[in-house]
Amino acid sequence: MPHDGPFFAAKDIHAYYGESYIVQGVSFDIRHGEILALLGRNGAGKTSTLRTIARVDNPALQAGEIWLDGQPIHKMKSFEAARAGIQLVPEDRRIIQGLTVEENLTIAQVAPGHGWELERIYSHFPRLAERRRQEGVTLSGGEQQMLAIARALARNLKLLLLDEPYEGLAPVIVEEIERILNEIKALGITTIIVEQNAVAALRLADRAVILDTGEVAFTGLAKDVLADEALRREYLAI
C-alpha cells in the first residue's frame, strides 16, 4: 500500500472467536488526524473490530488487510502492532495493581517506542499529576480512564483505539474526558472511538462507521449521522 494512501485502512477484514464469525468483511479508512466514531448496537462487532485492529489473539483475523502509515499490520502480533503505533485503551482500562499512577506510566516506556514524557502528560492531565504517588487502582473510574489514555500517550502513538471511554462515568467526568479527547484531536492524533453514548462520540468525531451484526451498514460524516434521525433510530436506537 503506498504511503500516499489513507493513514489507516481496514480492508475486508474477517475475524472469529473460535467458530463464531464476528467481524464480517469490515472495510474503512481514516486520514491522518481524524477521529472516527465506530458505532452500532450491542453485539454489532465494535469491540471485536477494535481488538482485531490491535492484533490481539481473540478474535482471530482470518482474512483481510490492516494498514497503518504504509505498514502491513495484519501480519503482526499485538506487541508488534503496539510498537508500530497502535495503542488500545480497553474498556476495563487494565490499570496495573500495586503500581502508582507514575509507575503505571513509566512501565509503559520500558519497551522501545517512547511517546510523551511524564511532564507533558501531567500538563495535559493535572489530576494525574496531583495523584502521581497514589496506587492506580484506587483512583476513581474517571481518573483511571485518564490514566489509561495517558499511558497510551506515553507509548509510540500513531493510532489511538478507545473502547467505551465514557462507560460508567458521571456526566461531569464525561465532560472532562471529552475535554482531554478534544485536546488530543487538536494535536492531530488519529483516533477510533467505540462508544455506546453515540451522540457524545459523534460530536467529537469527524466521520462515522456504523456496524450491524459484524458488517458495515453506514460510513460517512459524523454530522450526517447526527442529522439523520431515521438512521440513528434504525442502527443506534437513539
C-alpha positions as YAML, in Angstrom:
chain: A
units: angstrom
residues:
- id: 1
  name: MET
  ca: [0.00, 0.00, 0.00]
- id: 2
  name: PRO
  ca: [1.58, 3.33, -0.99]
- id: 3
  name: HIS
  ca: [2.35, 5.96, 1.64]
- id: 4
  name: ASP
  ca: [0.14, 8.49, -0.17]
- id: 5
  name: GLY
  ca: [-2.94, 6.36, 0.58]
- id: 6
  name: PRO
  ca: [-5.07, 6.65, 3.73]
- id: 7
  name: PHE
  ca: [-3.18, 6.89, 7.00]
- id: 8
  name: PHE
  ca: [-5.12, 3.85, 8.26]
- id: 9
  name: ALA
  ca: [-7.14, 1.30, 6.32]
- id: 10
  name: ALA
  ca: [-9.02, -1.86, 7.21]
- id: 11
  name: LYS
  ca: [-9.64, -3.85, 4.04]
- id: 12
  name: ASP
  ca: [-12.29, -6.57, 4.08]
- id: 13
  name: ILE
  ca: [-11.31, -7.93, 7.50]
- id: 14
  name: HIS
  ca: [-12.90, -11.14, 8.78]
- id: 15
  name: ALA
  ca: [-12.38, -12.31, 12.36]
- id: 16
  name: TYR
  ca: [-13.63, -15.19, 14.51]
- id: 17
  name: TYR
  ca: [-13.95, -16.18, 18.16]
- id: 18
  name: GLY
  ca: [-13.46, -19.91, 17.68]
- id: 19
  name: GLU
  ca: [-16.21, -20.87, 15.22]
- id: 20
  name: SER
  ca: [-18.18, -17.66, 15.80]
- id: 21
  name: TYR
  ca: [-17.94, -15.35, 12.79]
- id: 22
  name: ILE
  ca: [-17.93, -11.87, 14.37]
- id: 23
  name: VAL
  ca: [-16.22, -9.34, 12.07]
- id: 24
  name: GLN
  ca: [-17.70, -9.92, 8.62]
- id: 25
  name: GLY
  ca: [-15.85, -8.12, 5.86]
- id: 26
  name: VAL
  ca: [-15.38, -4.74, 7.53]
- id: 27
  name: SER
  ca: [-13.66, -2.03, 5.45]
- id: 28
  name: PHE
  ca: [-12.98, 1.63, 6.23]
- id: 29
  name: ASP
  ca: [-10.13, 4.10, 6.17]
- id: 30
  name: ILE
  ca: [-9.02, 7.17, 8.12]
- id: 31
  name: ARG
  ca: [-6.99, 10.19, 7.16]
- id: 32
  name: HIS
  ca: [-4.21, 11.41, 9.41]
- id: 33
  name: GLY
  ca: [-5.53, 13.35, 12.42]
- id: 34
  name: GLU
  ca: [-9.17, 12.29, 12.01]
- id: 35
  name: ILE
  ca: [-11.36, 10.89, 14.75]
- id: 36
  name: LEU
  ca: [-13.65, 8.12, 13.58]
- id: 37
  name: ALA
  ca: [-16.65, 7.01, 15.67]
- id: 38
  name: LEU
  ca: [-17.23, 3.25, 15.32]
- id: 39
  name: LEU
  ca: [-20.86, 2.78, 16.33]
- id: 40
  name: GLY
  ca: [-23.63, 0.22, 16.48]
- id: 41
  name: ARG
  ca: [-25.98, -1.55, 18.84]
- id: 42
  name: ASN
  ca: [-24.72, -4.01, 21.47]
- id: 43
  name: GLY
  ca: [-23.32, -7.08, 19.73]
- id: 44
  name: ALA
  ca: [-22.71, -5.25, 16.45]
- id: 45
  name: GLY
  ca: [-18.98, -6.14, 16.49]
- id: 46
  name: LYS
  ca: [-17.48, -2.80, 17.52]
- id: 47
  name: THR
  ca: [-15.11, -4.01, 20.25]
- id: 48
  name: SER
  ca: [-14.23, -7.08, 18.20]
- id: 49
  name: THR
  ca: [-13.24, -4.82, 15.29]
- id: 50
  name: LEU
  ca: [-11.05, -2.72, 17.61]
- id: 51
  name: ARG
  ca: [-9.39, -5.83, 19.02]
- id: 52
  name: THR
  ca: [-8.78, -7.15, 15.51]
- id: 53
  name: ILE
  ca: [-7.09, -3.88, 14.53]
- id: 54
  name: ALA
  ca: [-4.92, -4.05, 17.69]
- id: 55
  name: ARG
  ca: [-3.97, -7.62, 16.68]
- id: 56
  name: VAL
  ca: [-4.90, -9.25, 19.98]
- id: 57
  name: ASP
  ca: [-5.30, -13.04, 19.81]
- id: 58
  name: ASN
  ca: [-9.11, -13.02, 20.06]
- id: 59
  name: PRO
  ca: [-10.87, -12.58, 17.76]
- id: 60
  name: ALA
  ca: [-8.53, -14.24, 15.26]
- id: 61
  name: LEU
  ca: [-8.10, -12.43, 11.95]
- id: 62
  name: GLN
  ca: [-8.74, -14.96, 9.19]
- id: 63
  name: ALA
  ca: [-8.77, -12.73, 6.10]
- id: 64
  name: GLY
  ca: [-8.29, -9.15, 5.03]
- id: 65
  name: GLU
  ca: [-5.64, -6.48, 5.46]
- id: 66
  name: ILE
  ca: [-4.89, -3.76, 8.04]
- id: 67
  name: TRP
  ca: [-2.52, -0.92, 7.11]
- id: 68
  name: LEU
  ca: [-1.15, 1.94, 9.19]
- id: 69
  name: ASP
  ca: [1.10, 4.63, 7.74]
- id: 70
  name: GLY
  ca: [2.21, 2.33, 4.94]
- id: 71
  name: GLN
  ca: [2.89, -0.67, 7.22]
- id: 72
  name: PRO
  ca: [1.02, -4.00, 6.98]
- id: 73
  name: ILE
  ca: [-0.38, -4.52, 10.48]
- id: 74
  name: HIS
  ca: [-2.33, -7.68, 9.64]
- id: 75
  name: LYS
  ca: [0.89, -9.71, 9.69]
- id: 76
  name: MET
  ca: [1.80, -8.60, 13.22]
- id: 77
  name: LYS
  ca: [1.27, -9.87, 16.76]
- id: 78
  name: SER
  ca: [-0.24, -7.46, 19.30]
- id: 79
  name: PHE
  ca: [3.12, -6.38, 20.76]
- id: 80
  name: GLU
  ca: [4.42, -5.66, 17.25]
- id: 81
  name: ALA
  ca: [1.32, -3.62, 16.41]
- id: 82
  name: ALA
  ca: [1.82, -1.65, 19.63]
- id: 83
  name: ARG
  ca: [5.43, -0.93, 18.68]
- id: 84
  name: ALA
  ca: [4.19, 0.17, 15.24]
- id: 85
  name: GLY
  ca: [2.00, 2.76, 16.96]
- id: 86
  name: ILE
  ca: [-1.42, 1.17, 17.60]
- id: 87
  name: GLN
  ca: [-2.41, 1.75, 21.23]
- id: 88
  name: LEU
  ca: [-5.63, 0.19, 22.53]
- id: 89
  name: VAL
  ca: [-7.34, 1.61, 25.63]
- id: 90
  name: PRO
  ca: [-9.67, -1.28, 26.54]
- id: 91
  name: GLU
  ca: [-13.00, -0.87, 28.31]
- id: 92
  name: ASP
  ca: [-11.61, -2.38, 31.55]
- id: 93
  name: ARG
  ca: [-8.61, 0.03, 31.40]
- id: 94
  name: ARG
  ca: [-6.07, -2.59, 32.63]
- id: 95
  name: ILE
  ca: [-4.51, -0.44, 35.34]
- id: 96
  name: ILE
  ca: [-1.72, -2.49, 36.97]
- id: 97
  name: GLN
  ca: [-2.45, -3.30, 40.60]
- id: 98
  name: GLY
  ca: [0.25, -2.43, 43.11]
- id: 99
  name: LEU
  ca: [1.75, 0.34, 40.98]
- id: 100
  name: THR
  ca: [1.33, 4.08, 41.47]
- id: 101
  name: VAL
  ca: [0.00, 6.38, 38.76]
- id: 102
  name: GLU
  ca: [3.55, 7.33, 37.84]
- id: 103
  name: GLU
  ca: [4.76, 3.72, 37.83]
- id: 104
  name: ASN
  ca: [1.87, 2.76, 35.51]
- id: 105
  name: LEU
  ca: [3.09, 5.47, 33.13]
- id: 106
  name: THR
  ca: [6.80, 4.75, 33.35]
- id: 107
  name: ILE
  ca: [6.36, 1.00, 32.87]
- id: 108
  name: ALA
  ca: [4.68, 1.80, 29.53]
- id: 109
  name: GLN
  ca: [8.04, 3.24, 28.43]
- id: 110
  name: VAL
  ca: [10.20, 0.23, 29.33]
- id: 111
  name: ALA
  ca: [9.95, -1.27, 25.85]
- id: 112
  name: PRO
  ca: [11.21, 0.67, 22.80]
- id: 113
  name: GLY
  ca: [8.83, 3.20, 21.29]
- id: 114
  name: HIS
  ca: [8.51, 6.07, 23.75]
- id: 115
  name: GLY
  ca: [5.85, 8.74, 23.38]
- id: 116
  name: TRP
  ca: [5.14, 11.72, 25.60]
- id: 117
  name: GLU
  ca: [7.43, 12.43, 28.54]
- id: 118
  name: LEU
  ca: [5.89, 12.50, 32.02]
- id: 119
  name: GLU
  ca: [5.87, 16.27, 32.38]
- id: 120
  name: ARG
  ca: [3.99, 16.66, 29.09]
- id: 121
  name: ILE
  ca: [1.46, 14.06, 30.25]
- id: 122
  name: TYR
  ca: [0.99, 15.84, 33.57]
- id: 123
  name: SER
  ca: [0.49, 19.18, 31.84]
- id: 124
  name: HIS
  ca: [-2.50, 17.71, 29.95]
- id: 125
  name: PHE
  ca: [-3.70, 15.59, 32.91]
- id: 126
  name: PRO
  ca: [-3.25, 17.78, 36.01]
- id: 127
  name: ARG
  ca: [-5.40, 15.42, 38.08]
- id: 128
  name: LEU
  ca: [-2.90, 12.62, 37.43]
- id: 129
  name: ALA
  ca: [-0.07, 14.94, 38.45]
- id: 130
  name: GLU
  ca: [-1.82, 15.50, 41.78]
- id: 131
  name: ARG
  ca: [-2.16, 11.74, 42.28]
- id: 132
  name: ARG
  ca: [1.16, 10.59, 40.83]
- id: 133
  name: ARG
  ca: [2.11, 8.76, 44.08]
- id: 134
  name: GLN
  ca: [-1.32, 7.14, 44.53]
- id: 135
  name: GLU
  ca: [-1.89, 3.49, 43.60]
- id: 136
  name: GLY
  ca: [-3.53, 3.47, 40.17]
- id: 137
  name: VAL
  ca: [-6.33, 1.02, 41.00]
- id: 138
  name: THR
  ca: [-7.52, 3.25, 43.90]
- id: 139
  name: LEU
  ca: [-8.35, 6.12, 41.54]
- id: 140
  name: SER
  ca: [-11.95, 6.92, 40.64]
- id: 141
  name: GLY
  ca: [-13.33, 5.48, 37.41]
- id: 142
  name: GLY
  ca: [-12.81, 8.75, 35.56]
- id: 143
  name: GLU
  ca: [-9.26, 9.10, 36.84]
- id: 144
  name: GLN
  ca: [-8.49, 5.52, 35.82]
- id: 145
  name: GLN
  ca: [-9.78, 6.35, 32.33]
- id: 146
  name: MET
  ca: [-7.46, 9.38, 32.23]
- id: 147
  name: LEU
  ca: [-4.56, 7.17, 33.32]
- id: 148
  name: ALA
  ca: [-5.34, 4.58, 30.64]
- id: 149
  name: ILE
  ca: [-5.38, 7.28, 27.94]
- id: 150
  name: ALA
  ca: [-2.22, 8.88, 29.34]
- id: 151
  name: ARG
  ca: [-0.47, 5.51, 29.31]
- id: 152
  name: ALA
  ca: [-1.26, 5.16, 25.60]
- id: 153
  name: LEU
  ca: [0.23, 8.62, 25.01]
- id: 154
  name: ALA
  ca: [3.39, 7.51, 26.85]
- id: 155
  name: ARG
  ca: [3.97, 4.98, 24.06]
- id: 156
  name: ASN
  ca: [4.76, 5.50, 20.39]
- id: 157
  name: LEU
  ca: [1.27, 6.51, 19.26]
- id: 158
  name: LYS
  ca: [0.04, 6.71, 15.68]
- id: 159
  name: LEU
  ca: [-3.48, 5.33, 16.13]
- id: 160
  name: LEU
  ca: [-5.41, 5.56, 19.40]
- id: 161
  name: LEU
  ca: [-8.18, 2.99, 19.89]
- id: 162
  name: LEU
  ca: [-10.67, 3.91, 22.63]
- id: 163
  name: ASP
  ca: [-13.19, 1.29, 23.75]
- id: 164
  name: GLU
  ca: [-16.10, 2.80, 25.71]
- id: 165
  name: PRO
  ca: [-14.15, 5.67, 27.32]
- id: 166
  name: TYR
  ca: [-17.32, 7.11, 28.94]
- id: 167
  name: GLU
  ca: [-18.60, 3.80, 30.33]
- id: 168
  name: GLY
  ca: [-19.85, 4.11, 33.90]
- id: 169
  name: LEU
  ca: [-18.74, 7.72, 34.32]
- id: 170
  name: ALA
  ca: [-20.80, 10.57, 35.75]
- id: 171
  name: PRO
  ca: [-21.76, 13.32, 33.26]
- id: 172
  name: VAL
  ca: [-19.33, 15.83, 34.82]
- id: 173
  name: ILE
  ca: [-16.46, 13.32, 34.39]
- id: 174
  name: VAL
  ca: [-17.56, 12.55, 30.82]
- id: 175
  name: GLU
  ca: [-17.18, 16.28, 30.11]
- id: 176
  name: GLU
  ca: [-13.63, 16.18, 31.46]
- id: 177
  name: ILE
  ca: [-12.73, 13.13, 29.33]
- id: 178
  name: GLU
  ca: [-14.28, 14.92, 26.32]
- id: 179
  name: ARG
  ca: [-12.04, 17.93, 27.03]
- id: 180
  name: ILE
  ca: [-8.98, 15.68, 27.04]
- id: 181
  name: LEU
  ca: [-10.06, 13.97, 23.80]
- id: 182
  name: ASN
  ca: [-10.61, 17.35, 22.16]
- id: 183
  name: GLU
  ca: [-7.07, 18.33, 23.19]
- id: 184
  name: ILE
  ca: [-5.80, 15.09, 21.65]
- id: 185
  name: LYS
  ca: [-7.81, 15.84, 18.50]
- id: 186
  name: ALA
  ca: [-6.27, 19.35, 18.31]
- id: 187
  name: LEU
  ca: [-2.83, 17.73, 18.44]
- id: 188
  name: GLY
  ca: [-3.66, 15.76, 15.29]
- id: 189
  name: ILE
  ca: [-3.71, 12.28, 16.86]
- id: 190
  name: THR
  ca: [-5.64, 9.79, 14.74]
- id: 191
  name: THR
  ca: [-8.31, 8.04, 16.81]
- id: 192
  name: ILE
  ca: [-11.04, 5.40, 16.59]
- id: 193
  name: ILE
  ca: [-13.62, 5.65, 19.36]
- id: 194
  name: VAL
  ca: [-16.18, 2.96, 20.21]
- id: 195
  name: GLU
  ca: [-18.86, 4.36, 22.49]
- id: 196
  name: GLN
  ca: [-22.44, 3.48, 23.46]
- id: 197
  name: ASN
  ca: [-23.01, 7.20, 24.08]
- id: 198
  name: ALA
  ca: [-23.22, 7.68, 20.33]
- id: 199
  name: VAL
  ca: [-24.19, 11.36, 20.41]
- id: 200
  name: ALA
  ca: [-21.12, 12.23, 22.51]
- id: 201
  name: ALA
  ca: [-18.87, 10.23, 20.17]
- id: 202
  name: LEU
  ca: [-20.40, 11.84, 17.07]
- id: 203
  name: ARG
  ca: [-19.91, 15.34, 18.49]
- id: 204
  name: LEU
  ca: [-16.21, 14.54, 18.85]
- id: 205
  name: ALA
  ca: [-15.70, 12.66, 15.58]
- id: 206
  name: ASP
  ca: [-15.06, 13.77, 12.01]
- id: 207
  name: ARG
  ca: [-16.50, 10.64, 10.43]
- id: 208
  name: ALA
  ca: [-18.53, 7.62, 11.50]
- id: 209
  name: VAL
  ca: [-18.81, 3.96, 10.65]
- id: 210
  name: ILE
  ca: [-21.91, 2.10, 11.84]
- id: 211
  name: LEU
  ca: [-21.74, -1.67, 12.22]
- id: 212
  name: ASP
  ca: [-24.73, -4.01, 12.17]
- id: 213
  name: THR
  ca: [-24.14, -7.68, 13.07]
- id: 214
  name: GLY
  ca: [-20.47, -7.50, 12.11]
- id: 215
  name: GLU
  ca: [-20.91, -5.68, 8.81]
- id: 216
  name: VAL
  ca: [-20.62, -2.03, 7.77]
- id: 217
  name: ALA
  ca: [-24.10, -0.51, 7.48]
- id: 218
  name: PHE
  ca: [-23.01, 3.12, 7.05]
- id: 219
  name: THR
  ca: [-19.87, 5.15, 6.51]
- id: 220
  name: GLY
  ca: [-19.82, 8.91, 6.20]
- id: 221
  name: LEU
  ca: [-19.59, 12.20, 8.07]
- id: 222
  name: ALA
  ca: [-20.37, 12.23, 11.78]
- id: 223
  name: LYS
  ca: [-22.53, 15.33, 11.37]
- id: 224
  name: ASP
  ca: [-24.67, 13.47, 8.81]
- id: 225
  name: VAL
  ca: [-25.45, 10.75, 11.36]
- id: 226
  name: LEU
  ca: [-26.41, 13.39, 13.93]
- id: 227
  name: ALA
  ca: [-28.74, 14.96, 11.36]
- id: 228
  name: ASP
  ca: [-30.37, 11.68, 10.19]
- id: 229
  name: GLU
  ca: [-32.94, 10.63, 12.76]
- id: 230
  name: ALA
  ca: [-34.09, 7.58, 10.78]
- id: 231
  name: LEU
  ca: [-30.52, 6.25, 10.50]
- id: 232
  name: ARG
  ca: [-29.90, 6.76, 14.22]
- id: 233
  name: ARG
  ca: [-33.17, 5.10, 15.16]
- id: 234
  name: GLU
  ca: [-32.54, 2.08, 12.91]
- id: 235
  name: TYR
  ca: [-28.94, 1.32, 13.87]
- id: 236
  name: LEU
  ca: [-28.26, 3.16, 17.14]
- id: 237
  name: ALA
  ca: [-31.67, 3.25, 18.85]
- id: 238
  name: ILE
  ca: [-31.33, 7.00, 19.54]
...
